[in-house]
Amino acid sequence: MTVPLAQTMEEGKAKDMAFFAERFGRPS
């Protein structure tokens, strides 16, 4: 893997936050 684990975690966290924001109807 050439992608640092920290970067992957940050991307995953951002996606999760966006997912929950849409699911619960909160503005991003």
N, C-alpha and C positions, 0 to 999 in steps of 0.2 A: 504494500500500500504506500503510495506516494503522498497521500493526503494525511496531514497530522490529525491525530485522534481528537484533539481539542477543537480543531476547525469543524470536524464532522459533528461533534457534540453541539457546537454553537449553531450549525445549520439545522440540526434536528430540533434544537430548542426553539429556534425561530419558527420552524414549520409547525411545531406543536402549539406555540402561542397563537399563530395565525389561525390554526384549525379551531382552537377553543374560542377565539375571538368571533369567528364566523358562527360556530355552533351555538354560542350563548348570546349572539347578537350584540356583541360589544364592538364599538368603533376601534379601528386599529390606529 
